[in-house]
C-alpha cells in the first residue's frame, strides 16, 4: 500500500536537492576564487620569505652597525666591526632555523 500513497515523488525531490547542492558548491567555489581565498598558501610562503630576508639583513646590518659604533668609541678598528658582524650573522641564521622549524 506504500506505493499507492498520494504526495510528492521522493526521487524528484532528491534530484532537486542534489541540483541545489551542486549549484551552492559552484557558487561557493566561484566566490572563493573571486575573493582570493585560494591564494592563502602562496601568500604564506611569500610572507615567510620576506621574514627570512628581514632576519638575515637585520642581523647583518645590526651587527655591523653596533660593531662600527664600538670601533668608533673604543678605537679597536676593524675588530669590533668584524666580531659584531659575525655575531649578527650567527644570530640571523639561528633565527632563520627557528622560523623554518614547525611549531611543537
JOBELSUL-V374747 format. One record per residue. SS is DSSP state (alpha for helix, beta for strand, coil for the rest). PSI is psi in whole degrees, -180 to 180 (999 if undefined). OMEGA is omega in radians with two decimals (999 if undefined). Layout:
BEGIN
<<SS,PSI,OMEGA> <SS,PSI,OMEGA>>
END
This chain:
BEGIN
<<coil,-16,-3.11> <alpha,-29,-3.12> <alpha,-16,-3.10> <alpha,6,-3.10> <coil,139,3.10> <coil,158,3.09> <coil,180,-3.11> <coil,150,3.11> <coil,118,-3.09> <alpha,-30,3.13> <alpha,-39,3.11> <alpha,-38,3.13> <alpha,-40,3.09> <alpha,-44,-3.13> <alpha,-38,3.12> <alpha,-41,3.12> <alpha,-41,3.11> <alpha,-40,3.11> <alpha,-42,3.12> <alpha,-43,3.09> <alpha,-42,-3.14> <alpha,-43,3.12> <alpha,-38,3.10> <alpha,-44,3.09> <alpha,-42,3.11> <alpha,-43,3.14> <alpha,-41,3.11> <alpha,-39,3.10> <alpha,-44,3.11> <alpha,-40,3.13> <alpha,-39,3.11> <alpha,-40,3.10> <alpha,-38,-3.11> <alpha,-40,-3.10> <alpha,-8,3.10> <coil,22,3.14> <alpha,-22,-3.13> <alpha,-10,-3.09> <alpha,11,-3.06> <alpha,-41,-3.14> <alpha,-39,3.11> <alpha,-43,3.14> <alpha,-38,3.14> <alpha,-42,3.10> <alpha,-38,3.11> <alpha,-42,3.11> <alpha,-40,3.13> <alpha,-41,3.10> <alpha,-42,3.10> <alpha,-37,3.13> <alpha,-41,3.11> <alpha,-44,3.12> <alpha,-42,3.13> <alpha,-40,3.11> <alpha,-45,-3.11> <alpha,-50,-3.13> <alpha,-41,-3.13> <alpha,-42,3.12> <alpha,-44,-3.12> <alpha,-47,-3.11> <alpha,-42,3.13> <alpha,-45,3.11> <alpha,-42,3.13> <alpha,-40,-3.14> <alpha,-45,3.12> <alpha,-41,3.09> <alpha,-39,3.11> <alpha,-42,3.12> <alpha,-42,3.10> <alpha,-43,3.13> <alpha,-39,-3.12> <alpha,-41,-3.08> <alpha,-33,-3.07> <alpha,-15,-3.14> <coil,33,-3.10> <coil,26,-3.03> <coil,137,-0.07> <coil,12,-2.97> <alpha,-39,3.11> <alpha,-43,3.12> <alpha,-47,-3.11> <alpha,-45,-3.12> <alpha,-47,-3.11> <alpha,-33,3.07> <alpha,-45,3.12> <alpha,-38,3.07> <alpha,-39,3.09> <alpha,-39,3.11> <alpha,-42,3.13> <alpha,-44,3.13> <alpha,-40,3.14> <alpha,-45,3.13> <alpha,-36,3.07> <alpha,-43,3.11> <alpha,-38,3.12> <alpha,-42,3.10> <alpha,-41,3.13> <alpha,-39,3.12> <alpha,-39,-3.03> <alpha,-16,3.14> <coil,141,-3.13> <coil,151,3.13> <coil,150,-3.10> <coil,999,999>>
END
